Amino acid sequence: MSKAIQSTSGTIKYRLKDVNAKTETSIVLDYSFGRNNRIKFATGYKVNPKNWDKSNQRIRAVSTLRNRDTVNKDLLRYSSNFIEEVSNLTEVEKQNRKILKGLLEKIIRDSEEVEKPITSFFEFAENFISSKENQAKNIGAVKLSPITVRSYKQTVNRLKDFDKEVKYSLDFESINLKFYYIFIEFLEKKNYSINTIGKHIKNLVTILNRASDDGINTNFQYRHREFKTVSEETISIYLTESEIEALYNVDLSKTKDWELARDIFLIGYYTGQRVSDYNGIRADQIKVFNNREVFEFTQKKTSKKVYVPIHPRIKSIMNERYDGNLPRKLNAPDINEYIKEAGRKAKINEQISIKRTIGGKKTNETVSKHTLIVSHTARRSFCTNAYLSKMSTIDIMAISGHSTEREFYKYIKVTPQERAVKIADSAFFQ
């Protein structure tokens, strides 16, 4: 029969920190409260493993251990008091690790400061964002973009606006299908696009999932199949090889900002990297393998290390305008602004039809292609043109850093007609 102390919510056991220690090791209170839910808390006492009774979870009756009875009484008191305190908690609080640790702190350390439990949605959301900000700034091993944190903040702010204007009394228990449809209607009236609305729903579900995992939220209506992220396909263009040629050859010497943005963009195109990697590329990233120069990138988003042969046109850009050096870094918003002007000068004027849903209404407008060029267009253009040039998919992915072919094929912008022509050139159809 187990000697573990059973409570209505979990099981307490006393364990040694290191059962193989040659000297004294800490006695740890181990509280298990459901599948994969466990708290370990040091009692402040130590014992040599040879003097520990594992079966009874107590110090053995050894005459040379004068404080044996005191320690054993304290261990019994800790577990008894903890079980009593837990029995006074609500079912939600019984799953909250911070509250449980606070109780152990109070009982074992004689601390009167038990952390106030988080119970409201907005309180939890603010705490969630704070933890994500800390993760983005301080934890390099777990990558989290500041842009993602900003997106969470925007979602919480929209929810606060909704709560204030609609007077919905938003909290965990009121987030249901009724809320879902009212919130979408609210955002549509504010003229948000369907993809922006979908982003806020996605972020909300992320926050709710975390609250559920932490035992703070027990209302799972947000997992209903109708409570879904809404979206529509966005217009993501790529520049054809002839358009890249026009951009490369256009004279921008009288507008140096546009020229710099164009050169940085072309480096992005000829390396296939994200703007965070190609903007501000350094000379020390140039490596030589078998007498061939390549760029070495450690991609900021994925931490993958990739090697890209240096295209002759990058060398030409370096030699013609930067004395053999690479162009300086430019603010990303400025690249997006100036590259449109460079595209206009290069006469990239194909008319593109854009269909979007804004404020719940479908819109359709036609714009010149150069107005849609952004820094990321460089990478998408590389992947698409490399694919159409019959470079193997696995080689393109080795440069771009895409993990799967499925990801890659979703990313490139190839029309069914272009794909048919590429397939027609395969050996099968010859």
Secondary structure as GFF3:
##gff-version 3
##sequence-region A 1 430
A	DSSP	beta_strand	5	6	.	.	.	ID=ss1
A	DSSP	beta_strand	11	16	.	.	.	ID=ss2
A	DSSP	beta_strand	25	32	.	.	.	ID=ss3
A	DSSP	beta_strand	38	47	.	.	.	ID=ss4
A	DSSP	three_ten_helix	49	51	.	.	.	ID=ss5
A	DSSP	beta_strand	52	53	.	.	.	ID=ss6
A	DSSP	beta_strand	58	59	.	.	.	ID=ss7
A	DSSP	alpha_helix	68	87	.	.	.	ID=ss8
A	DSSP	three_ten_helix	93	95	.	.	.	ID=ss9
A	DSSP	alpha_helix	97	109	.	.	.	ID=ss10
A	DSSP	alpha_helix	121	138	.	.	.	ID=ss11
A	DSSP	alpha_helix	146	166	.	.	.	ID=ss12
A	DSSP	three_ten_helix	172	174	.	.	.	ID=ss13
A	DSSP	alpha_helix	177	189	.	.	.	ID=ss14
A	DSSP	alpha_helix	194	213	.	.	.	ID=ss15
A	DSSP	three_ten_helix	221	223	.	.	.	ID=ss16
A	DSSP	alpha_helix	241	249	.	.	.	ID=ss17
A	DSSP	alpha_helix	256	271	.	.	.	ID=ss18
A	DSSP	alpha_helix	275	278	.	.	.	ID=ss19
A	DSSP	three_ten_helix	283	285	.	.	.	ID=ss20
A	DSSP	beta_strand	286	289	.	.	.	ID=ss21
A	DSSP	beta_strand	292	298	.	.	.	ID=ss22
A	DSSP	beta_strand	305	309	.	.	.	ID=ss23
A	DSSP	alpha_helix	312	321	.	.	.	ID=ss24
A	DSSP	alpha_helix	332	345	.	.	.	ID=ss25
A	DSSP	beta_strand	351	358	.	.	.	ID=ss26
A	DSSP	beta_strand	361	368	.	.	.	ID=ss27
A	DSSP	three_ten_helix	369	372	.	.	.	ID=ss28
A	DSSP	alpha_helix	377	388	.	.	.	ID=ss29
A	DSSP	alpha_helix	393	400	.	.	.	ID=ss30
A	DSSP	alpha_helix	405	411	.	.	.	ID=ss31
A	DSSP	alpha_helix	416	424	.	.	.	ID=ss32
A	DSSP	three_ten_helix	427	429	.	.	.	ID=ss33
###
